[in-house]
Each structure stands twice: as C-alpha cells, then as structure tokens.
Amino acid sequence: MSRSDAAVTSIPANAENRYEVTRADLPLSCPLPGMALWNSHPRVYLPIIEDGGESVCPYCGAHYVLGD
C-alpha cells in the first residue's frame, strides 16, 4: 500500500505479520503512516535494501517486503 492509499484508508496497526511496501513508502517506518498509533509502539524507521529487500520491526516483529 502506498502512502497515498494509506492517507485514504486507515490500516489497523500490528494487524498483520507481513506487509508488502513499495518505493513510495520509503523511508520505511513501523507502524506505517496510515496505521492507527493509539494501540501500537512508537514509530521506528527501518533499514531496507531497495532491490527486493526485507526488514523486521524490532518492537512488533512485523515483516516488511519491498515489492515493485
């Protein structure tokens, strides 16, 4: 989900364990900007390699995969 989609649709925080993100979502943070923060951990920025990279949040274990 891109940032523009996230602005329109609220994503429940920590509702999934795997999220596919795009280059439009970089810099990558957890929770994502469109997620409700009231029931989540503080926002942290995660390193991710721009060619098919993956990253895992140290707080909640959410797994982010960079797609096309």
C-alpha positions in Angstrom: 0.0 0.0 0.0 1.5 3.4 -1.0 1.4 6.5 1.2 -1.4 8.0 -1.0 -3.5 4.9 -0.4 -2.7 4.9 3.3 -3.9 8.5 3.6 -7.3 7.4 2.3 -7.6 4.0 4.1 -6.7 3.5 7.7 -4.7 0.4 8.4 -5.0 -1.3 11.8 -1.6 -1.3 13.5 0.0 -4.6 14.1 -2.9 -6.5 12.4 -0.7 -8.5 10.1 2.8 -10.0 10.4 3.7 -9.4 6.8 3.3 -6.1 4.8 4.3 -5.5 1.2 5.6 -2.0 0.7 6.7 0.0 -2.4 9.3 2.6 -3.0 6.6 5.2 -2.4 6.5 4.0 1.2 10.2 4.9 1.8 11.7 5.8 4.1 10.1 2.8 5.8 8.7 3.1 9.3 6.7 0.9 11.6 3.9 1.5 12.1 3.2 2.7 8.6 1.9 6.3 8.3 -1.7 5.1 7.7 -1.8 2.9 10.8 -3.6 3.9 13.9 -1.0 4.7 16.5 -3.1 4.6 19.7 -2.6 0.8 20.1 0.9 0.5 18.7 4.5 1.1 19.7 6.5 4.3 19.0 7.3 4.9 15.3 10.7 3.5 14.3 12.4 3.8 11.0 13.6 0.5 9.5 16.5 0.0 7.0 15.6 -1.8 3.8 17.5 -2.6 0.7 15.8 -1.1 -2.4 16.2 -4.3 -4.5 13.7 -6.8 -3.1 14.8 -6.1 0.4 13.1 -7.1 3.6 13.1 -5.7 7.1 11.7 -6.8 10.5 10.4 -4.4 13.2 12.3 -4.9 16.5 9.2 -4.0 18.5 6.3 -6.0 17.0 8.1 -8.4 14.6 6.2 -7.1 11.6 7.9 -8.3 8.4 8.2 -5.7 5.6 8.9 -6.8 2.0 9.8 -4.3 -0.7 7.8 -5.0 -3.9 7.8 -3.3 -7.3 
